[in-house]
Amino acid sequence: MDKFPGVTVEQIYTGCLAQAAYYIESDGEAAVIDPMRETEPYLMRVRDGNQGRGAVLKYVFETHFHADFVSGHVDLAGASGARIVYGPGAKPLFPAHIAADGEEFRIGRARLRLLHTPGHTLESSCYLLIDGEDREVALFTGDTMFLGDVGRPDLAVKSDLTKEQLADMLFHSLRTKIFPLPDHITVFPGHGAGSACGKHLSRETVDTLGHQKEVNVALRQETPEAFRAEVLTGIQPPPAYFPMNARLNREGYAAIDQVMDRGETALSPADFEEIANATGAVVVDTRAPAGFHKGFIPNSISIGIDGSFANWAGSLLGDARQPLLLVSAPGREAEAVSRLARVGYENVLGHLAGGFAAWIEAGREVESLSSVAPEEFLRRRARRDETSFVLDVRKTSEHASGALEGSVNIPLEALNAGMNKLPHDGPLYIHCASGYRSMIAASILKARGFDNVVNVEGGYNALARLQAEREDEARRSDATVSAGSCCSLPGGC
């Protein structure tokens, strides 16, 4: 928690989405900036208050229409009576205050001043915190500026402007609204490393503006042309679920309590199977990949909850209206439902009561996936006694930095579109960096009728380590042989 004269700021960081929300309190009044979908973490803070006497939530500030997650603004305002605030130009389909550039909002002894900073999106805004002693002390930058980079200018919803025009707008916003602020100001960004909203995001989540002016790659570009080249070079296509999330944030969504109640419905194996068959629901298995490959419900998709679960679900599951059923480790069902709701997947119809063990006990049909240890995989490659196809589902940049000879690179997010390039005959070996993404890919291919898939355990990282160890051993062996040969020559060494 950061304390300034007359006001406190708490950063509430959600690691799986690399997203930061903020709770601000002063003299019994409070505000939240960019809340996540679940309302309870914020309502709990309001009930307790920083002094243990409770607080009144006056405002829910949104920096823009988020694309990478569904905000909790509508539910939080409904539960607390707080007013939702957006920057100029925002057109939400629910009650909200559309603030003017420079408009201020009082929270106890402190104030928040809206700075309209279009570029990432047209309504993008930052909020400048002015403490109880009338000093400018902190800036909540949303996706306008991160630590190490700035927001990408290609995600604006329903904009007639090109990404080049938006980049120029962002450059102007940074130079006219943020650069003139004092260097001592604390910068609180909307995201950290791991977010798809920027390229060079720092793992740090708090910094000073002065330091960012020195180290932030985008901020160091001094002309619009140089800035445009920096922010538009090397950006990857946005995840498929981004437009859907932006739409939900603008239009509204189902109440989170309803989503959780339905998703947490415990289903017997018989009911689970009946609903799956009747609705065409996708079965998402959130267990660890190591457990999934040994046995799973036919046609289920593996997306382990301990990885980038929400991001991959959003990228691969398609239409958010698609009904889903969950297989989870007992006790983690609510977590899975909640994390799916964060990226707009609200139609979870329930979960398998008792987890996969209950399915086995009920005598239901089970499938498994073949896997191979890295040592055995390299032995098979060396023998070349079978025709094999090696699929690398890492990102293109990962493949370019080091790859197995002859491997074919189809990034996981492009797998659905690239399946026609894959053979149905002969072993189809799949690997990623460590095994998480390859298990997702293997499960998708298995569900689509590829019975020849083999997951390479440990992925490219394990293969590279093993290969390096073998090369080191060979070098040591060669050195020993050379030394022995030298000493056997007439005259010795």
DRENZA-197829 format. One record per residue (C-alpha): chain; residue in three letters; residue number from 1; x, y, z. Coordinates in nm, 2 decimals. Example, Ala and Ser with C-alpha at 12.3 -4.5 7.8 and 13.67 -1.06 7.14 Angstrom:
! DRENZA-197829
chaine_residu_num_c1_c2_c3
A_Ala_1_1.23_-0.45_0.78
A_Ser_2_1.37_-0.11_0.71
! end
This chain:
! DRENZA-197829
chaine_residu_num_c1_c2_c3
A_Met_1_0.00_0.00_0.00
A_Asp_2_0.13_0.35_-0.09
A_Lys_3_0.06_0.63_0.14
A_Phe_4_0.05_1.00_0.04
A_Pro_5_-0.06_1.29_0.27
A_Gly_6_-0.43_1.24_0.33
A_Val_7_-0.48_0.95_0.09
A_Thr_8_-0.38_0.58_0.05
A_Val_9_-0.34_0.38_-0.27
A_Glu_10_-0.35_0.00_-0.29
A_Gln_11_-0.25_-0.18_-0.61
A_Ile_12_-0.45_-0.50_-0.66
A_Tyr_13_-0.26_-0.71_-0.91
A_Thr_14_-0.40_-1.01_-1.09
A_Gly_15_-0.10_-1.21_-1.22
A_Cys_16_-0.27_-1.44_-1.46
A_Leu_17_-0.38_-1.14_-1.67
A_Ala_18_-0.09_-0.91_-1.56
A_Gln_19_-0.36_-0.65_-1.47
A_Ala_20_-0.35_-0.39_-1.20
A_Ala_21_-0.66_-0.24_-1.04
A_Tyr_22_-0.64_0.03_-0.77
A_Tyr_23_-0.82_0.11_-0.45
A_Ile_24_-0.80_0.47_-0.33
A_Glu_25_-0.93_0.59_0.00
A_Ser_26_-0.93_0.93_0.18
A_Asp_27_-1.12_1.03_0.50
A_Gly_28_-1.38_0.75_0.46
A_Glu_29_-1.44_0.80_0.09
A_Ala_30_-1.31_0.56_-0.18
A_Ala_31_-1.27_0.50_-0.55
A_Val_32_-1.16_0.20_-0.76
A_Ile_33_-0.98_0.22_-1.09
A_Asp_34_-1.02_-0.05_-1.35
A_Pro_35_-1.17_-0.33_-1.13
A_Met_36_-1.16_-0.69_-1.23
A_Arg_37_-1.48_-0.89_-1.28
A_Glu_38_-1.51_-1.01_-0.92
A_Thr_39_-1.66_-0.74_-0.70
A_Glu_40_-1.59_-0.89_-0.35
A_Pro_41_-1.22_-0.79_-0.32
A_Tyr_42_-1.32_-0.42_-0.36
A_Leu_43_-1.64_-0.44_-0.15
A_Met_44_-1.44_-0.60_0.13
A_Arg_45_-1.20_-0.31_0.13
A_Val_46_-1.48_-0.06_0.14
A_Arg_47_-1.65_-0.25_0.43
A_Asp_48_-1.33_-0.25_0.63
A_Gly_49_-1.18_0.09_0.54
A_Asn_50_-0.82_0.17_0.59
A_Gln_51_-0.89_0.28_0.95
A_Gly_52_-1.12_-0.01_1.02
A_Arg_53_-1.43_0.22_1.02
A_Gly_54_-1.56_0.14_0.67
A_Ala_55_-1.57_0.37_0.37
A_Val_56_-1.82_0.49_0.10
A_Leu_57_-1.73_0.40_-0.26
A_Lys_58_-1.80_0.71_-0.46
A_Tyr_59_-1.65_0.63_-0.80
A_Val_60_-1.55_0.35_-1.03
A_Phe_61_-1.31_0.50_-1.28
A_Glu_62_-1.24_0.33_-1.61
A_Thr_63_-0.93_0.43_-1.81
A_His_64_-1.08_0.30_-2.13
A_Phe_65_-1.29_0.02_-2.28
A_His_66_-1.06_-0.27_-2.19
A_Ala_67_-1.01_-0.54_-2.45
A_Asp_68_-0.80_-0.80_-2.26
A_Phe_69_-1.04_-0.85_-1.97
A_Val_70_-1.40_-0.79_-1.87
A_Ser_71_-1.41_-0.51_-1.61
A_Gly_72_-1.62_-0.53_-1.29
A_His_73_-1.74_-0.18_-1.33
A_Val_74_-2.11_-0.25_-1.39
A_Asp_75_-2.14_-0.51_-1.11
A_Leu_76_-1.94_-0.29_-0.87
A_Ala_77_-2.14_0.02_-0.93
A_Gly_78_-2.46_-0.18_-0.89
A_Ala_79_-2.35_-0.33_-0.56
A_Ser_80_-2.22_0.00_-0.41
A_Gly_81_-2.41_0.28_-0.57
A_Ala_82_-2.08_0.43_-0.70
A_Arg_83_-2.08_0.63_-1.02
A_Ile_84_-1.89_0.49_-1.32
A_Val_85_-1.67_0.75_-1.49
A_Tyr_86_-1.52_0.74_-1.84
A_Gly_87_-1.31_0.99_-2.04
A_Pro_88_-1.43_1.20_-2.33
A_Gly_89_-1.59_1.03_-2.63
A_Ala_90_-1.69_0.71_-2.44
A_Lys_91_-2.04_0.58_-2.53
A_Pro_92_-2.13_0.30_-2.29
A_Leu_93_-2.48_0.15_-2.30
A_Phe_94_-2.53_0.18_-1.92
A_Pro_95_-2.54_0.48_-1.69
A_Ala_96_-2.21_0.65_-1.66
A_His_97_-2.06_0.99_-1.62
A_Ile_98_-1.86_1.10_-1.93
A_Ala_99_-1.60_1.34_-1.79
A_Ala_100_-1.44_1.64_-1.96
A_Asp_101_-1.07_1.66_-2.00
A_Gly_102_-0.93_1.82_-1.68
A_Glu_103_-1.24_1.75_-1.47
A_Glu_104_-1.17_1.67_-1.11
A_Phe_105_-1.34_1.43_-0.86
A_Arg_106_-1.30_1.47_-0.49
A_Ile_107_-1.24_1.17_-0.27
A_Gly_108_-1.21_1.28_0.10
A_Arg_109_-0.92_1.52_0.11
A_Ala_110_-0.78_1.41_-0.22
A_Arg_111_-0.88_1.47_-0.58
A_Leu_112_-0.85_1.28_-0.91
A_Arg_113_-0.81_1.48_-1.23
A_Leu_114_-0.89_1.32_-1.56
A_Leu_115_-0.63_1.37_-1.83
A_His_116_-0.77_1.27_-2.17
A_Thr_117_-0.49_1.08_-2.35
A_Pro_118_-0.63_0.92_-2.67
A_Gly_119_-0.41_0.69_-2.88
A_His_120_-0.44_0.35_-2.73
A_Thr_121_-0.82_0.40_-2.78
A_Leu_122_-1.01_0.72_-2.84
A_Glu_123_-1.15_0.74_-2.49
A_Ser_124_-0.83_0.64_-2.31
A_Ser_125_-0.76_0.86_-2.01
A_Cys_126_-0.52_0.88_-1.72
A_Tyr_127_-0.61_0.99_-1.37
A_Leu_128_-0.38_1.23_-1.18
A_Leu_129_-0.39_1.20_-0.80
A_Ile_130_-0.37_1.52_-0.60
A_Asp_131_-0.31_1.46_-0.23
A_Gly_132_-0.45_1.62_0.08
A_Glu_133_-0.18_1.89_0.07
A_Asp_134_-0.27_1.98_-0.29
A_Arg_135_0.03_1.82_-0.45
A_Glu_136_0.04_1.61_-0.76
A_Val_137_0.17_1.27_-0.64
A_Ala_138_0.06_0.98_-0.86
A_Leu_139_-0.07_0.90_-1.21
A_Phe_140_-0.29_0.60_-1.30
A_Thr_141_-0.20_0.55_-1.66
A_Gly_142_-0.43_0.26_-1.76
A_Asp_143_-0.30_0.14_-2.10
A_Thr_144_-0.18_0.48_-2.22
A_Met_145_0.16_0.42_-2.07
A_Phe_146_0.32_0.11_-1.91
A_Leu_147_0.65_0.07_-1.73
A_Gly_148_0.89_0.02_-2.02
A_Asp_149_0.65_0.08_-2.31
A_Val_150_0.31_0.24_-2.41
A_Gly_151_-0.02_0.09_-2.51
A_Arg_152_-0.05_-0.05_-2.86
A_Pro_153_-0.24_0.18_-3.10
A_Asp_154_-0.42_-0.09_-3.30
A_Leu_155_-0.70_-0.20_-3.06
A_Ala_156_-0.94_0.09_-3.08
A_Val_157_-1.30_-0.04_-3.10
A_Lys_158_-1.50_0.09_-3.40
A_Ser_159_-1.25_0.35_-3.49
A_Asp_160_-1.23_0.49_-3.84
A_Leu_161_-0.87_0.59_-3.77
A_Thr_162_-0.57_0.39_-3.89
A_Lys_163_-0.31_0.26_-3.64
A_Glu_164_-0.07_0.52_-3.77
A_Gln_165_-0.31_0.80_-3.69
A_Leu_166_-0.37_0.65_-3.35
A_Ala_167_0.00_0.63_-3.29
A_Asp_168_0.04_1.00_-3.37
A_Met_169_-0.24_1.08_-3.13
A_Leu_170_-0.07_0.87_-2.86
A_Phe_171_0.26_1.05_-2.92
A_His_172_0.08_1.39_-2.88
A_Ser_173_-0.10_1.27_-2.56
A_Leu_174_0.22_1.16_-2.40
A_Arg_175_0.41_1.48_-2.49
A_Thr_176_0.14_1.73_-2.40
A_Lys_177_-0.03_1.56_-2.10
A_Ile_178_0.22_1.33_-1.93
A_Phe_179_0.57_1.47_-2.00
A_Pro_180_0.50_1.81_-1.84
A_Leu_181_0.41_1.64_-1.50
A_Pro_182_0.68_1.65_-1.23
A_Asp_183_0.94_1.37_-1.24
A_His_184_0.87_1.26_-0.88
A_Ile_185_0.52_1.15_-0.96
A_Thr_186_0.45_0.78_-0.90
A_Val_187_0.33_0.59_-1.21
A_Phe_188_0.07_0.32_-1.15
A_Pro_189_0.02_0.13_-1.49
A_Gly_190_-0.27_-0.08_-1.59
A_His_191_-0.06_-0.38_-1.69
A_Gly_192_0.28_-0.55_-1.63
A_Ala_193_0.49_-0.81_-1.81
A_Gly_194_0.28_-1.08_-1.97
A_Ser_195_0.01_-0.86_-2.11
A_Ala_196_-0.06_-0.86_-2.48
A_Cys_197_-0.13_-0.48_-2.46
A_Gly_198_0.23_-0.39_-2.51
A_Lys_199_0.57_-0.52_-2.62
A_His_200_0.84_-0.43_-2.36
A_Leu_201_0.65_-0.43_-2.04
A_Ser_202_0.86_-0.43_-1.72
A_Arg_203_0.81_-0.69_-1.44
A_Glu_204_0.80_-0.40_-1.20
A_Thr_205_0.45_-0.26_-1.13
A_Val_206_0.54_0.08_-0.98
A_Asp_207_0.79_0.35_-1.08
A_Thr_208_0.85_0.72_-1.10
A_Leu_209_0.77_0.93_-1.41
A_Gly_210_1.13_1.06_-1.41
A_His_211_1.28_0.72_-1.43
A_Gln_212_1.04_0.61_-1.71
A_Lys_213_1.14_0.91_-1.92
A_Glu_214_1.49_0.77_-1.90
A_Val_215_1.43_0.40_-1.96
A_Asn_216_1.09_0.37_-2.14
A_Val_217_1.17_0.27_-2.50
A_Ala_218_0.87_0.44_-2.65
A_Leu_219_0.90_0.76_-2.44
A_Arg_220_1.25_0.81_-2.56
A_Gln_221_1.14_0.86_-2.92
A_Glu_222_1.15_1.23_-2.98
A_Thr_223_0.96_1.26_-3.31
A_Pro_224_0.62_1.13_-3.42
A_Glu_225_0.80_0.94_-3.70
A_Ala_226_1.04_0.76_-3.47
A_Phe_227_0.76_0.70_-3.21
A_Arg_228_0.53_0.55_-3.48
A_Ala_229_0.81_0.32_-3.61
A_Glu_230_0.88_0.20_-3.25
A_Val_231_0.53_0.13_-3.14
A_Leu_232_0.41_-0.03_-3.47
A_Thr_233_0.70_-0.26_-3.53
A_Gly_234_0.68_-0.61_-3.41
A_Ile_235_0.33_-0.60_-3.26
A_Gln_236_0.16_-0.94_-3.28
A_Pro_237_-0.20_-0.99_-3.38
A_Pro_238_-0.43_-0.93_-3.08
A_Pro_239_-0.58_-1.24_-2.92
A_Ala_240_-0.91_-1.34_-3.07
A_Tyr_241_-1.12_-1.26_-2.77
A_Phe_242_-1.02_-0.89_-2.75
A_Pro_243_-1.30_-0.75_-2.96
A_Met_244_-1.56_-0.95_-2.76
A_Asn_245_-1.43_-0.82_-2.43
A_Ala_246_-1.43_-0.46_-2.55
A_Arg_247_-1.79_-0.50_-2.66
A_Leu_248_-1.90_-0.65_-2.32
A_Asn_249_-1.72_-0.36_-2.14
A_Arg_250_-1.92_-0.11_-2.35
A_Glu_251_-2.25_-0.29_-2.35
A_Gly_252_-2.27_-0.46_-2.01
A_Tyr_253_-2.29_-0.83_-1.91
A_Ala_254_-2.46_-1.09_-1.69
A_Ala_255_-2.42_-1.03_-1.31
A_Ile_256_-2.12_-1.21_-1.18
A_Asp_257_-2.32_-1.38_-0.90
A_Gln_258_-2.54_-1.55_-1.16
A_Val_259_-2.24_-1.66_-1.36
A_Met_260_-2.07_-1.81_-1.05
A_Asp_261_-2.39_-1.98_-0.93
A_Arg_262_-2.45_-2.16_-1.26
A_Gly_263_-2.08_-2.25_-1.32
A_Glu_264_-2.04_-2.39_-0.97
A_Thr_265_-2.33_-2.64_-1.03
A_Ala_266_-2.20_-2.99_-0.94
A_Leu_267_-2.30_-3.25_-1.19
A_Ser_268_-2.29_-3.63_-1.16
A_Pro_269_-2.11_-3.81_-1.44
A_Ala_270_-2.45_-3.91_-1.59
A_Asp_271_-2.58_-3.55_-1.58
A_Phe_272_-2.25_-3.42_-1.70
A_Glu_273_-2.26_-3.65_-2.01
A_Glu_274_-2.63_-3.58_-2.08
A_Ile_275_-2.58_-3.20_-2.08
A_Ala_276_-2.27_-3.23_-2.29
A_Asn_277_-2.46_-3.43_-2.55
A_Ala_278_-2.77_-3.22_-2.54
A_Thr_279_-2.60_-2.88_-2.56
A_Gly_280_-2.28_-2.95_-2.76
A_Ala_281_-2.09_-2.80_-2.47
A_Val_282_-1.71_-2.79_-2.49
A_Val_283_-1.55_-2.99_-2.20
A_Val_284_-1.26_-2.79_-2.07
A_Asp_285_-1.02_-3.00_-1.84
A_Thr_286_-0.83_-2.76_-1.62
A_Arg_287_-0.61_-3.02_-1.45
A_Ala_288_-0.23_-3.02_-1.49
A_Pro_289_-0.11_-3.15_-1.82
A_Ala_290_0.08_-3.43_-1.66
A_Gly_291_-0.25_-3.57_-1.52
A_Phe_292_-0.45_-3.50_-1.84
A_His_293_-0.24_-3.71_-2.08
A_Lys_294_-0.29_-4.02_-1.86
A_Gly_295_-0.67_-4.01_-1.89
A_Phe_296_-0.95_-3.77_-1.99
A_Ile_297_-1.31_-3.75_-2.10
A_Pro_298_-1.33_-3.81_-2.48
A_Asn_299_-1.31_-3.48_-2.69
A_Ser_300_-1.22_-3.27_-2.39
A_Ile_301_-0.97_-2.98_-2.42
A_Ser_302_-0.68_-2.95_-2.18
A_Ile_303_-0.62_-2.59_-2.06
A_Gly_304_-0.44_-2.62_-1.73
A_Ile_305_-0.55_-2.37_-1.47
A_Asp_306_-0.19_-2.32_-1.34
A_Gly_307_-0.08_-2.16_-1.67
A_Ser_308_-0.21_-1.87_-1.87
A_Phe_309_-0.55_-2.02_-1.84
A_Ala_310_-0.78_-1.73_-1.92
A_Asn_311_-0.57_-1.61_-2.21
A_Trp_312_-0.56_-1.94_-2.38
A_Ala_313_-0.93_-2.01_-2.32
A_Gly_314_-1.01_-1.67_-2.47
A_Ser_315_-0.78_-1.74_-2.77
A_Leu_316_-0.90_-2.09_-2.85
A_Leu_317_-1.26_-2.14_-2.74
A_Gly_318_-1.42_-1.91_-2.99
A_Asp_319_-1.77_-1.76_-2.94
A_Ala_320_-1.82_-1.66_-2.57
A_Arg_321_-2.18_-1.78_-2.60
A_Gln_322_-2.05_-2.14_-2.65
A_Pro_323_-2.16_-2.35_-2.35
A_Leu_324_-1.88_-2.50_-2.14
A_Leu_325_-1.85_-2.78_-1.89
A_Leu_326_-1.55_-2.80_-1.66
A_Val_327_-1.34_-3.09_-1.52
A_Ser_328_-1.13_-2.95_-1.24
A_Ala_329_-0.93_-3.07_-0.94
A_Pro_330_-1.17_-3.08_-0.65
A_Gly_331_-1.18_-2.74_-0.48
A_Arg_332_-1.07_-2.54_-0.78
A_Glu_333_-1.40_-2.52_-0.97
A_Ala_334_-1.49_-2.17_-0.86
A_Glu_335_-1.15_-2.04_-0.96
A_Ala_336_-1.19_-2.18_-1.31
A_Val_337_-1.54_-2.02_-1.35
A_Ser_338_-1.42_-1.69_-1.22
A_Arg_339_-1.11_-1.68_-1.45
A_Leu_340_-1.32_-1.77_-1.75
A_Ala_341_-1.57_-1.49_-1.67
A_Arg_342_-1.28_-1.24_-1.66
A_Val_343_-1.23_-1.29_-2.03
A_Gly_344_-1.60_-1.30_-2.12
A_Tyr_345_-1.68_-1.67_-2.10
A_Glu_346_-2.00_-1.67_-1.88
A_Asn_347_-2.18_-1.97_-2.01
A_Val_348_-2.03_-2.24_-1.79
A_Leu_349_-2.31_-2.49_-1.73
A_Gly_350_-2.15_-2.67_-1.44
A_His_351_-1.86_-2.90_-1.34
A_Leu_352_-1.80_-3.27_-1.28
A_Ala_353_-1.86_-3.34_-0.92
A_Gly_354_-1.57_-3.52_-0.77
A_Gly_355_-1.35_-3.44_-1.07
A_Phe_356_-1.21_-3.69_-1.31
A_Ala_357_-1.19_-3.96_-1.04
A_Ala_358_-1.57_-3.97_-1.03
A_Trp_359_-1.58_-4.02_-1.40
A_Ile_360_-1.35_-4.33_-1.37
A_Glu_361_-1.55_-4.46_-1.08
A_Ala_362_-1.87_-4.44_-1.28
A_Gly_363_-1.71_-4.66_-1.55
A_Arg_364_-1.74_-4.40_-1.82
A_Glu_365_-1.53_-4.40_-2.14
A_Val_366_-1.18_-4.26_-2.11
A_Glu_367_-0.91_-4.17_-2.36
A_Ser_368_-0.54_-4.10_-2.32
A_Leu_369_-0.26_-3.93_-2.51
A_Ser_370_0.08_-4.07_-2.60
A_Ser_371_0.38_-3.89_-2.47
A_Val_372_0.75_-3.94_-2.50
A_Ala_373_1.04_-3.84_-2.28
A_Pro_374_1.30_-3.60_-2.43
A_Glu_375_1.57_-3.87_-2.42
A_Glu_376_1.36_-4.12_-2.61
A_Phe_377_1.25_-3.86_-2.86
A_Leu_378_1.61_-3.77_-2.94
A_Arg_379_1.69_-4.14_-2.98
A_Arg_380_1.40_-4.19_-3.22
A_Arg_381_1.52_-3.89_-3.42
A_Ala_382_1.87_-4.02_-3.43
A_Arg_383_1.77_-4.37_-3.55
A_Arg_384_1.54_-4.22_-3.82
A_Asp_385_1.36_-4.55_-3.83
A_Glu_386_1.02_-4.40_-3.86
A_Thr_387_0.85_-4.13_-4.07
A_Ser_388_0.77_-3.85_-3.82
A_Phe_389_0.63_-3.49_-3.83
A_Val_390_0.74_-3.25_-3.56
A_Leu_391_0.50_-2.97_-3.48
A_Asp_392_0.64_-2.67_-3.28
A_Val_393_0.35_-2.47_-3.13
A_Arg_394_0.56_-2.19_-2.98
A_Lys_395_0.53_-1.83_-3.10
A_Thr_396_0.71_-1.75_-3.43
A_Ser_397_0.97_-1.54_-3.25
A_Glu_398_1.05_-1.84_-3.02
A_His_399_1.09_-2.07_-3.31
A_Ala_400_1.31_-1.82_-3.49
A_Ser_401_1.55_-1.80_-3.19
A_Gly_402_1.61_-2.17_-3.18
A_Ala_403_1.43_-2.47_-3.32
A_Leu_404_1.46_-2.84_-3.40
A_Glu_405_1.58_-2.92_-3.75
A_Gly_406_1.29_-2.99_-3.98
A_Ser_407_1.02_-2.89_-3.73
A_Val_408_0.71_-2.71_-3.86
A_Asn_409_0.60_-2.40_-3.67
A_Ile_410_0.23_-2.34_-3.62
A_Pro_411_0.18_-2.12_-3.31
A_Leu_412_-0.09_-2.25_-3.08
A_Glu_413_-0.32_-1.95_-3.14
A_Ala_414_-0.31_-2.03_-3.51
A_Leu_415_-0.36_-2.41_-3.47
A_Asn_416_-0.73_-2.41_-3.56
A_Ala_417_-0.66_-2.24_-3.89
A_Gly_418_-0.35_-2.45_-3.96
A_Met_419_-0.47_-2.81_-3.91
A_Asn_420_-0.50_-2.87_-4.28
A_Lys_421_-0.11_-2.87_-4.29
A_Leu_422_-0.09_-3.17_-4.06
A_Pro_423_-0.07_-3.54_-4.15
A_His_424_-0.31_-3.80_-4.02
A_Asp_425_-0.07_-4.09_-4.08
A_Gly_426_0.26_-4.16_-3.89
A_Pro_427_0.35_-4.01_-3.55
A_Leu_428_0.28_-3.64_-3.51
A_Tyr_429_0.52_-3.51_-3.24
A_Ile_430_0.42_-3.19_-3.07
A_His_431_0.63_-2.96_-2.85
A_Cys_432_0.62_-2.61_-2.71
A_Ala_433_0.87_-2.46_-2.47
A_Ser_434_0.79_-2.66_-2.16
A_Gly_435_0.49_-2.88_-2.22
A_Tyr_436_0.19_-2.66_-2.13
A_Arg_437_0.09_-2.54_-2.47
A_Ser_438_0.18_-2.87_-2.65
A_Met_439_-0.07_-3.05_-2.43
A_Ile_440_-0.34_-2.80_-2.52
A_Ala_441_-0.25_-2.85_-2.89
A_Ala_442_-0.25_-3.23_-2.85
A_Ser_443_-0.59_-3.23_-2.69
A_Ile_444_-0.74_-3.01_-2.96
A_Leu_445_-0.60_-3.23_-3.24
A_Lys_446_-0.71_-3.55_-3.06
A_Ala_447_-1.06_-3.41_-3.04
A_Arg_448_-1.05_-3.33_-3.41
A_Gly_449_-0.97_-3.68_-3.51
A_Phe_450_-0.59_-3.69_-3.51
A_Asp_451_-0.51_-4.02_-3.34
A_Asn_452_-0.14_-4.00_-3.41
A_Val_453_-0.04_-3.72_-3.18
A_Val_454_0.26_-3.77_-2.94
A_Asn_455_0.34_-3.50_-2.68
A_Val_456_0.71_-3.44_-2.62
A_Glu_457_0.75_-3.40_-2.24
A_Gly_458_0.94_-3.10_-2.12
A_Gly_459_0.93_-2.94_-2.46
A_Tyr_460_1.21_-2.75_-2.64
A_Asn_461_1.37_-2.64_-2.32
A_Ala_462_1.42_-3.00_-2.20
A_Leu_463_1.54_-3.10_-2.55
A_Ala_464_1.79_-2.81_-2.57
A_Arg_465_1.93_-2.89_-2.22
A_Leu_466_1.97_-3.25_-2.30
A_Gln_467_2.14_-3.18_-2.63
A_Ala_468_2.37_-2.93_-2.46
A_Glu_469_2.46_-3.19_-2.20
A_Arg_470_2.54_-3.45_-2.47
A_Glu_471_2.76_-3.20_-2.66
A_Asp_472_2.95_-3.11_-2.34
A_Glu_473_3.00_-3.48_-2.27
A_Ala_474_3.13_-3.54_-2.62
A_Arg_475_3.37_-3.25_-2.60
A_Arg_476_3.51_-3.38_-2.27
A_Ser_477_3.54_-3.72_-2.42
A_Asp_478_3.72_-3.58_-2.73
A_Ala_479_3.96_-3.39_-2.50
A_Thr_480_4.04_-3.70_-2.30
A_Val_481_4.11_-3.90_-2.62
A_Ser_482_4.33_-3.62_-2.76
A_Ala_483_4.53_-3.60_-2.43
A_Gly_484_4.59_-3.97_-2.43
A_Ser_485_4.70_-3.97_-2.80
A_Cys_486_4.94_-3.69_-2.74
A_Cys_487_5.11_-3.87_-2.45
A_Ser_488_5.15_-4.18_-2.66
A_Leu_489_5.36_-4.00_-2.92
A_Pro_490_5.74_-4.04_-2.91
A_Gly_491_5.88_-3.79_-2.67
A_Gly_492_5.55_-3.77_-2.48
A_Cys_493_5.35_-3.45_-2.45
! end
